[in-house]
């Protein structure tokens, strides 16, 4: 993915994440955060980020922030996968070679579950890509475009597909808005999706959040 340095009028920036929902109901996140909100302020610059939630919906590891040398526009490889009885999460800046990683018990899981979780204790948990952004107040678009590229094509088959989602939550509180779209692409084209001025577009092996959709 492209590590784009961007922030809102209050100085808060996004996190670019890869998520894995395990077969035992644990949710794993790894990525790169920029000016990420922390307490009454934010952590300046780019950092490696990871967090793990258990099947009851509680955070059991993290949020973990580690230093990672990343310049605006660098390509960063995000990885999450099983290694023995652990799940290993990592980020590598492909321009300067800087790396960080964390691992956590797989809790007897052996694979990641496709699609979003229907468990109310796991609101919005899924396996896939996400740009997440904390704001002080309701926010309606304006993100710079960020491109995620997969090393393998996404699963566009007759019985499978990709779910696109856009939502905004009030913390603490409820959901301000959300919209999803199930996509099946059988050509090498792209599919745009937008809601409440937020935009994204998916292609055969890439996903973009923010920027122009068309």
C-alpha atoms as an extended CHARMM CRD file, in Angstrom:
* protein
*
       214  EXT
         1         1  UNK       CA              0.0000000000        0.0000000000        0.0000000000  PROA      1               0.0000000000
         2         2  UNK       CA              0.9330000000        3.6620000000       -0.3580000000  PROA      2               0.0000000000
         3         3  UNK       CA              1.7140000000        5.3930000000        2.9250000000  PROA      3               0.0000000000
         4         4  UNK       CA              0.1240000000        8.8110000000        2.4450000000  PROA      4               0.0000000000
         5         5  UNK       CA              0.7010000000       11.5080000000        5.0810000000  PROA      5               0.0000000000
         6         6  UNK       CA             -2.6170000000       13.3140000000        5.5770000000  PROA      6               0.0000000000
         7         7  UNK       CA             -4.5310000000       14.8120000000        8.4960000000  PROA      7               0.0000000000
         8         8  UNK       CA             -7.7730000000       16.6730000000        9.1720000000  PROA      8               0.0000000000
         9         9  UNK       CA             -8.1820000000       20.2140000000       10.4760000000  PROA      9               0.0000000000
        10        10  UNK       CA             -7.6250000000       18.9800000000       14.0520000000  PROA      10              0.0000000000
        11        11  UNK       CA             -4.3750000000       17.2260000000       13.1660000000  PROA      11              0.0000000000
        12        12  UNK       CA             -5.6340000000       13.6230000000       13.2670000000  PROA      12              0.0000000000
        13        13  UNK       CA             -4.6240000000       11.1810000000       10.5510000000  PROA      13              0.0000000000
        14        14  UNK       CA             -5.5950000000        7.6920000000        9.3440000000  PROA      14              0.0000000000
        15        15  UNK       CA             -4.4430000000        4.1230000000        9.8060000000  PROA      15              0.0000000000
        16        16  UNK       CA             -3.9400000000        1.8680000000        6.7840000000  PROA      16              0.0000000000
        17        17  UNK       CA             -4.7890000000       -1.6510000000        7.9110000000  PROA      17              0.0000000000
        18        18  UNK       CA             -5.0270000000       -5.3170000000        7.0100000000  PROA      18              0.0000000000
        19        19  UNK       CA             -7.4450000000       -7.3020000000        9.2090000000  PROA      19              0.0000000000
        20        20  UNK       CA             -7.8700000000      -10.9900000000        9.9380000000  PROA      20              0.0000000000
        21        21  UNK       CA            -10.9180000000      -12.5500000000       11.6410000000  PROA      21              0.0000000000
        22        22  UNK       CA             -9.7980000000      -15.9860000000       12.8370000000  PROA      22              0.0000000000
        23        23  UNK       CA            -11.8330000000      -19.1780000000       12.9030000000  PROA      23              0.0000000000
        24        24  UNK       CA            -11.8830000000      -18.8460000000       16.7240000000  PROA      24              0.0000000000
        25        25  UNK       CA            -13.4330000000      -15.3750000000       16.6590000000  PROA      25              0.0000000000
        26        26  UNK       CA            -10.2980000000      -13.3210000000       17.4030000000  PROA      26              0.0000000000
        27        27  UNK       CA             -9.6990000000      -10.1810000000       15.3480000000  PROA      27              0.0000000000
        28        28  UNK       CA             -6.1680000000       -9.1740000000       14.3310000000  PROA      28              0.0000000000
        29        29  UNK       CA             -5.1340000000       -5.8090000000       12.8670000000  PROA      29              0.0000000000
        30        30  UNK       CA             -1.8090000000       -4.6800000000       11.4610000000  PROA      30              0.0000000000
        31        31  UNK       CA             -0.8520000000       -1.5680000000        9.5630000000  PROA      31              0.0000000000
        32        32  UNK       CA              0.7210000000        1.8530000000        9.4390000000  PROA      32              0.0000000000
        33        33  UNK       CA             -0.8080000000        4.8310000000       11.2540000000  PROA      33              0.0000000000
        34        34  UNK       CA             -0.1270000000        8.5060000000       10.6140000000  PROA      34              0.0000000000
        35        35  UNK       CA             -0.7970000000       11.1520000000       13.3060000000  PROA      35              0.0000000000
        36        36  UNK       CA             -3.0680000000        8.6200000000       15.0120000000  PROA      36              0.0000000000
        37        37  UNK       CA             -5.3260000000        9.8280000000       17.8300000000  PROA      37              0.0000000000
        38        38  UNK       CA             -4.1270000000        8.9600000000       21.3320000000  PROA      38              0.0000000000
        39        39  UNK       CA             -5.6870000000       10.4320000000       24.4770000000  PROA      39              0.0000000000
        40        40  UNK       CA             -6.2490000000       14.1560000000       24.0400000000  PROA      40              0.0000000000
        41        41  UNK       CA             -3.8590000000       14.4140000000       21.1020000000  PROA      41              0.0000000000
        42        42  UNK       CA             -2.1570000000       12.2940000000       18.4900000000  PROA      42              0.0000000000
        43        43  UNK       CA              1.0890000000       10.4090000000       17.8970000000  PROA      43              0.0000000000
        44        44  UNK       CA              2.9840000000       12.4610000000       15.3380000000  PROA      44              0.0000000000
        45        45  UNK       CA              4.2360000000       10.8800000000       12.1260000000  PROA      45              0.0000000000
        46        46  UNK       CA              4.1310000000        7.3340000000       10.8090000000  PROA      46              0.0000000000
        47        47  UNK       CA              4.1690000000        4.3610000000       13.1880000000  PROA      47              0.0000000000
        48        48  UNK       CA              3.6960000000        0.6190000000       12.9590000000  PROA      48              0.0000000000
        49        49  UNK       CA              0.3740000000       -0.4010000000       14.4980000000  PROA      49              0.0000000000
        50        50  UNK       CA             -1.1400000000       -3.6860000000       15.6850000000  PROA      50              0.0000000000
        51        51  UNK       CA             -4.0110000000       -4.7720000000       17.9160000000  PROA      51              0.0000000000
        52        52  UNK       CA             -5.8340000000       -7.9960000000       18.8310000000  PROA      52              0.0000000000
        53        53  UNK       CA             -9.3940000000       -8.4810000000       20.1330000000  PROA      53              0.0000000000
        54        54  UNK       CA            -10.7210000000      -11.6700000000       21.7130000000  PROA      54              0.0000000000
        55        55  UNK       CA            -13.9460000000      -13.4830000000       20.8510000000  PROA      55              0.0000000000
        56        56  UNK       CA            -15.7920000000      -11.5570000000       23.5800000000  PROA      56              0.0000000000
        57        57  UNK       CA            -15.0180000000       -8.2270000000       21.9270000000  PROA      57              0.0000000000
        58        58  UNK       CA            -12.2750000000       -7.0790000000       24.3150000000  PROA      58              0.0000000000
        59        59  UNK       CA             -8.8590000000       -5.7810000000       23.2850000000  PROA      59              0.0000000000
        60        60  UNK       CA             -6.1960000000       -8.1890000000       24.5770000000  PROA      60              0.0000000000
        61        61  UNK       CA             -3.0950000000       -6.7680000000       22.9120000000  PROA      61              0.0000000000
        62        62  UNK       CA             -2.5950000000       -3.1530000000       21.9790000000  PROA      62              0.0000000000
        63        63  UNK       CA             -3.0190000000       -0.7980000000       20.4950000000  PROA      63              0.0000000000
        64        64  UNK       CA              0.7010000000       -1.3490000000       19.9310000000  PROA      64              0.0000000000
        65        65  UNK       CA              2.6800000000        1.4810000000       18.3450000000  PROA      65              0.0000000000
        66        66  UNK       CA              6.2810000000        0.8850000000       17.2810000000  PROA      66              0.0000000000
        67        67  UNK       CA              8.6570000000        3.2020000000       15.4290000000  PROA      67              0.0000000000
        68        68  UNK       CA              8.8610000000        2.6280000000       11.6840000000  PROA      68              0.0000000000
        69        69  UNK       CA             10.7770000000        4.8580000000        9.2890000000  PROA      69              0.0000000000
        70        70  UNK       CA              8.3330000000        5.7180000000        6.5030000000  PROA      70              0.0000000000
        71        71  UNK       CA              8.3170000000        8.7050000000        4.1520000000  PROA      71              0.0000000000
        72        72  UNK       CA              5.2280000000       10.1280000000        2.5060000000  PROA      72              0.0000000000
        73        73  UNK       CA              4.3660000000        8.0720000000       -0.5680000000  PROA      73              0.0000000000
        74        74  UNK       CA              6.5180000000        5.0500000000        0.3200000000  PROA      74              0.0000000000
        75        75  UNK       CA              5.2400000000        1.6040000000       -0.6120000000  PROA      75              0.0000000000
        76        76  UNK       CA              4.7230000000       -0.5150000000        2.5050000000  PROA      76              0.0000000000
        77        77  UNK       CA              4.0730000000       -4.2580000000        2.5390000000  PROA      77              0.0000000000
        78        78  UNK       CA              1.5420000000       -5.3020000000        5.2060000000  PROA      78              0.0000000000
        79        79  UNK       CA              1.4050000000       -8.9880000000        6.1040000000  PROA      79              0.0000000000
        80        80  UNK       CA             -0.6890000000      -11.1350000000        8.4310000000  PROA      80              0.0000000000
        81        81  UNK       CA             -0.5830000000      -14.9270000000        8.5690000000  PROA      81              0.0000000000
        82        82  UNK       CA             -0.2800000000      -18.1190000000       10.5810000000  PROA      82              0.0000000000
        83        83  UNK       CA              3.0760000000      -19.4660000000       11.7490000000  PROA      83              0.0000000000
        84        84  UNK       CA              2.7440000000      -22.5840000000       13.8940000000  PROA      84              0.0000000000
        85        85  UNK       CA              0.5380000000      -21.7170000000       16.8520000000  PROA      85              0.0000000000
        86        86  UNK       CA              0.9530000000      -17.9560000000       16.3490000000  PROA      86              0.0000000000
        87        87  UNK       CA             -0.2970000000      -15.2470000000       14.0460000000  PROA      87              0.0000000000
        88        88  UNK       CA              2.5140000000      -13.0360000000       12.7770000000  PROA      88              0.0000000000
        89        89  UNK       CA              1.8030000000       -9.4530000000       11.7250000000  PROA      89              0.0000000000
        90        90  UNK       CA              4.3930000000       -7.2640000000       10.0280000000  PROA      90              0.0000000000
        91        91  UNK       CA              5.0490000000       -4.1240000000        7.9960000000  PROA      91              0.0000000000
        92        92  UNK       CA              8.0260000000       -3.4370000000        5.7250000000  PROA      92              0.0000000000
        93        93  UNK       CA              8.8670000000       -0.1800000000        3.9860000000  PROA      93              0.0000000000
        94        94  UNK       CA              9.8520000000       -1.3390000000        0.4990000000  PROA      94              0.0000000000
        95        95  UNK       CA             11.8210000000        1.8460000000       -0.1830000000  PROA      95              0.0000000000
        96        96  UNK       CA             14.2080000000        1.9100000000        2.8000000000  PROA      96              0.0000000000
        97        97  UNK       CA             13.8460000000       -1.6750000000        4.1310000000  PROA      97              0.0000000000
        98        98  UNK       CA             12.6050000000       -0.6680000000        7.6020000000  PROA      98              0.0000000000
        99        99  UNK       CA             10.5280000000       -3.4030000000        9.2690000000  PROA      99              0.0000000000
       100       100  UNK       CA              8.4830000000       -4.0840000000       12.3870000000  PROA      100             0.0000000000
       101       101  UNK       CA              6.4930000000       -7.1110000000       13.4670000000  PROA      101             0.0000000000
       102       102  UNK       CA              4.4440000000       -8.5310000000       16.3260000000  PROA      102             0.0000000000
       103       103  UNK       CA              2.9630000000      -11.9520000000       16.9770000000  PROA      103             0.0000000000
       104       104  UNK       CA              0.1340000000      -13.2660000000       19.1110000000  PROA      104             0.0000000000
       105       105  UNK       CA             -1.2890000000      -16.6860000000       19.8800000000  PROA      105             0.0000000000
       106       106  UNK       CA             -3.6290000000      -18.0640000000       17.2130000000  PROA      106             0.0000000000
       107       107  UNK       CA             -5.7840000000      -19.4380000000       20.0670000000  PROA      107             0.0000000000
       108       108  UNK       CA             -6.1090000000      -22.7740000000       18.2040000000  PROA      108             0.0000000000
       109       109  UNK       CA             -7.4170000000      -21.0890000000       15.0340000000  PROA      109             0.0000000000
       110       110  UNK       CA             -6.1120000000      -22.4320000000       11.7270000000  PROA      110             0.0000000000
       111       111  UNK       CA             -7.5170000000      -20.0020000000        9.1560000000  PROA      111             0.0000000000
       112       112  UNK       CA             -9.0800000000      -16.5800000000        8.6380000000  PROA      112             0.0000000000
       113       113  UNK       CA            -12.8180000000      -16.3600000000        8.0460000000  PROA      113             0.0000000000
       114       114  UNK       CA            -14.0080000000      -14.5960000000        4.8990000000  PROA      114             0.0000000000
       115       115  UNK       CA            -16.7540000000      -11.9920000000        5.0620000000  PROA      115             0.0000000000
       116       116  UNK       CA            -17.9460000000       -9.8790000000        7.9690000000  PROA      116             0.0000000000
       117       117  UNK       CA            -18.8290000000      -11.3360000000       11.3590000000  PROA      117             0.0000000000
       118       118  UNK       CA            -22.4990000000      -11.5640000000       12.2950000000  PROA      118             0.0000000000
       119       119  UNK       CA            -21.7390000000      -11.7900000000       16.0130000000  PROA      119             0.0000000000
       120       120  UNK       CA            -22.9860000000       -8.6770000000       17.8710000000  PROA      120             0.0000000000
       121       121  UNK       CA            -19.8820000000       -8.9010000000       20.0860000000  PROA      121             0.0000000000
       122       122  UNK       CA            -17.7780000000       -8.4360000000       16.9490000000  PROA      122             0.0000000000
       123       123  UNK       CA            -19.2850000000       -5.3230000000       15.3440000000  PROA      123             0.0000000000
       124       124  UNK       CA            -17.9500000000       -4.8990000000       11.8380000000  PROA      124             0.0000000000
       125       125  UNK       CA            -15.1400000000       -7.4290000000       12.2340000000  PROA      125             0.0000000000
       126       126  UNK       CA            -13.9680000000       -8.9310000000        8.9660000000  PROA      126             0.0000000000
       127       127  UNK       CA            -10.9840000000      -10.2250000000        7.0180000000  PROA      127             0.0000000000
       128       128  UNK       CA             -9.7190000000       -7.6470000000        4.5570000000  PROA      128             0.0000000000
       129       129  UNK       CA             -8.3780000000       -4.1480000000        3.9640000000  PROA      129             0.0000000000
       130       130  UNK       CA             -9.4390000000       -0.9570000000        5.7140000000  PROA      130             0.0000000000
       131       131  UNK       CA             -8.5770000000        2.7130000000        6.0200000000  PROA      131             0.0000000000
       132       132  UNK       CA             -9.6590000000        3.9350000000        9.4660000000  PROA      132             0.0000000000
       133       133  UNK       CA             -9.6540000000        7.5390000000       10.6680000000  PROA      133             0.0000000000
       134       134  UNK       CA            -10.4900000000        9.1310000000       14.0200000000  PROA      134             0.0000000000
       135       135  UNK       CA            -12.0890000000       12.6000000000       13.9130000000  PROA      135             0.0000000000
       136       136  UNK       CA            -13.2360000000       14.9680000000       16.6290000000  PROA      136             0.0000000000
       137       137  UNK       CA            -16.5650000000       15.5320000000       14.8920000000  PROA      137             0.0000000000
       138       138  UNK       CA            -18.6500000000       14.0160000000       12.0830000000  PROA      138             0.0000000000
       139       139  UNK       CA            -16.6090000000       13.8370000000        8.9030000000  PROA      139             0.0000000000
       140       140  UNK       CA            -17.9170000000       13.6680000000        5.3590000000  PROA      140             0.0000000000
       141       141  UNK       CA            -15.1230000000       12.8760000000        2.9450000000  PROA      141             0.0000000000
       142       142  UNK       CA            -12.0150000000       14.6430000000        1.7710000000  PROA      142             0.0000000000
       143       143  UNK       CA             -9.4500000000       11.8390000000        2.0770000000  PROA      143             0.0000000000
       144       144  UNK       CA             -6.5240000000       11.6820000000       -0.3080000000  PROA      144             0.0000000000
       145       145  UNK       CA             -6.4600000000        8.4970000000       -2.3580000000  PROA      145             0.0000000000
       146       146  UNK       CA             -4.5580000000        5.4970000000       -0.9920000000  PROA      146             0.0000000000
       147       147  UNK       CA             -3.9700000000        2.3980000000       -3.1260000000  PROA      147             0.0000000000
       148       148  UNK       CA             -3.6520000000       -1.1180000000       -1.6830000000  PROA      148             0.0000000000
       149       149  UNK       CA             -2.3530000000       -3.8010000000       -4.0440000000  PROA      149             0.0000000000
       150       150  UNK       CA             -2.6000000000       -7.5510000000       -3.4290000000  PROA      150             0.0000000000
       151       151  UNK       CA              0.0140000000      -10.0430000000       -4.6280000000  PROA      151             0.0000000000
       152       152  UNK       CA             -2.8500000000      -12.2930000000       -5.7870000000  PROA      152             0.0000000000
       153       153  UNK       CA             -6.1960000000      -11.4730000000       -7.4330000000  PROA      153             0.0000000000
       154       154  UNK       CA             -9.2120000000      -10.9630000000       -5.1790000000  PROA      154             0.0000000000
       155       155  UNK       CA            -11.7360000000      -13.8570000000       -5.1200000000  PROA      155             0.0000000000
       156       156  UNK       CA            -14.2280000000      -12.8840000000       -7.8080000000  PROA      156             0.0000000000
       157       157  UNK       CA            -16.1330000000      -16.0950000000       -8.5360000000  PROA      157             0.0000000000
       158       158  UNK       CA            -19.7690000000      -16.9930000000       -8.9680000000  PROA      158             0.0000000000
       159       159  UNK       CA            -20.1050000000      -18.0590000000       -5.3190000000  PROA      159             0.0000000000
       160       160  UNK       CA            -17.7450000000      -15.5110000000       -3.8500000000  PROA      160             0.0000000000
       161       161  UNK       CA            -16.9300000000      -11.8360000000       -4.0760000000  PROA      161             0.0000000000
       162       162  UNK       CA            -15.8050000000       -8.7500000000       -2.2190000000  PROA      162             0.0000000000
       163       163  UNK       CA            -17.8850000000       -6.6380000000        0.1510000000  PROA      163             0.0000000000
       164       164  UNK       CA            -17.2290000000       -2.8970000000        0.0760000000  PROA      164             0.0000000000
       165       165  UNK       CA            -18.1830000000       -0.9140000000        3.1530000000  PROA      165             0.0000000000
       166       166  UNK       CA            -18.2870000000        2.7060000000        4.3140000000  PROA      166             0.0000000000
       167       167  UNK       CA            -19.3190000000        3.6570000000        7.8310000000  PROA      167             0.0000000000
       168       168  UNK       CA            -18.8870000000        6.2130000000       10.5770000000  PROA      168             0.0000000000
       169       169  UNK       CA            -19.2130000000        5.4730000000       14.2860000000  PROA      169             0.0000000000
       170       170  UNK       CA            -19.5820000000        7.7950000000       17.2620000000  PROA      170             0.0000000000
       171       171  UNK       CA            -17.3920000000        6.5940000000       20.1450000000  PROA      171             0.0000000000
       172       172  UNK       CA            -18.9050000000        6.1890000000       22.6420000000  PROA      172             0.0000000000
       173       173  UNK       CA            -22.2700000000        6.0430000000       20.9720000000  PROA      173             0.0000000000
       174       174  UNK       CA            -23.9080000000        4.5380000000       17.9550000000  PROA      174             0.0000000000
       175       175  UNK       CA            -23.5080000000        4.3520000000       14.2300000000  PROA      175             0.0000000000
       176       176  UNK       CA            -23.8960000000        7.6160000000       12.3220000000  PROA      176             0.0000000000
       177       177  UNK       CA            -24.1280000000        5.9150000000        8.9340000000  PROA      177             0.0000000000
       178       178  UNK       CA            -23.0660000000        2.8110000000        7.0770000000  PROA      178             0.0000000000
       179       179  UNK       CA            -23.5120000000        1.2950000000        3.6570000000  PROA      179             0.0000000000
       180       180  UNK       CA            -22.2190000000       -1.8900000000        2.0520000000  PROA      180             0.0000000000
       181       181  UNK       CA            -22.0680000000       -3.2480000000       -1.4780000000  PROA      181             0.0000000000
       182       182  UNK       CA            -21.3370000000       -6.8450000000       -2.5070000000  PROA      182             0.0000000000
       183       183  UNK       CA            -19.2290000000       -6.9020000000       -5.6740000000  PROA      183             0.0000000000
       184       184  UNK       CA            -18.5450000000       -9.6470000000       -8.1840000000  PROA      184             0.0000000000
       185       185  UNK       CA            -16.1770000000       -8.6140000000      -10.9600000000  PROA      185             0.0000000000
       186       186  UNK       CA            -15.5810000000      -11.0020000000      -13.8370000000  PROA      186             0.0000000000
       187       187  UNK       CA            -13.3670000000       -8.7060000000      -15.9120000000  PROA      187             0.0000000000
       188       188  UNK       CA            -10.1760000000       -6.7020000000      -15.3920000000  PROA      188             0.0000000000
       189       189  UNK       CA            -12.2140000000       -3.5550000000      -14.7160000000  PROA      189             0.0000000000
       190       190  UNK       CA            -12.7220000000       -1.4580000000      -11.5870000000  PROA      190             0.0000000000
       191       191  UNK       CA            -15.8600000000       -0.9240000000       -9.4910000000  PROA      191             0.0000000000
       192       192  UNK       CA            -16.4700000000        2.4210000000       -7.7240000000  PROA      192             0.0000000000
       193       193  UNK       CA            -18.4820000000        2.8750000000       -4.5400000000  PROA      193             0.0000000000
       194       194  UNK       CA            -19.3170000000        6.0280000000       -2.5680000000  PROA      194             0.0000000000
       195       195  UNK       CA            -21.5320000000        7.0620000000        0.3310000000  PROA      195             0.0000000000
       196       196  UNK       CA            -21.8470000000       10.3130000000        2.3050000000  PROA      196             0.0000000000
       197       197  UNK       CA            -18.9880000000       11.7910000000        0.2250000000  PROA      197             0.0000000000
       198       198  UNK       CA            -16.6240000000        8.9690000000        1.2210000000  PROA      198             0.0000000000
       199       199  UNK       CA            -15.2670000000        7.0610000000       -1.7690000000  PROA      199             0.0000000000
       200       200  UNK       CA            -13.5320000000        3.8150000000       -2.6400000000  PROA      200             0.0000000000
       201       201  UNK       CA            -12.9540000000        1.6670000000       -5.6920000000  PROA      201             0.0000000000
       202       202  UNK       CA            -11.9130000000       -1.9630000000       -6.1170000000  PROA      202             0.0000000000
       203       203  UNK       CA            -10.1640000000       -3.6900000000       -9.0220000000  PROA      203             0.0000000000
       204       204  UNK       CA             -9.0350000000       -7.2670000000       -9.7290000000  PROA      204             0.0000000000
       205       205  UNK       CA             -6.1090000000       -7.0810000000       -7.2910000000  PROA      205             0.0000000000
       206       206  UNK       CA             -6.2240000000       -3.5820000000       -5.8040000000  PROA      206             0.0000000000
       207       207  UNK       CA             -8.3580000000       -1.4050000000       -3.5480000000  PROA      207             0.0000000000
       208       208  UNK       CA             -8.3720000000        2.3900000000       -3.2430000000  PROA      208             0.0000000000
       209       209  UNK       CA             -9.8750000000        4.5710000000       -0.5350000000  PROA      209             0.0000000000
       210       210  UNK       CA            -10.4100000000        8.2960000000       -0.9240000000  PROA      210             0.0000000000
       211       211  UNK       CA             -9.8450000000       10.5010000000       -3.9240000000  PROA      211             0.0000000000
       212       212  UNK       CA            -11.8200000000       10.4680000000       -7.1430000000  PROA      212             0.0000000000
       213       213  UNK       CA            -14.0440000000        7.4990000000       -7.9490000000  PROA      213             0.0000000000
       214       214  UNK       CA            -15.0790000000        6.9860000000      -11.5340000000  PROA      214             0.0000000000
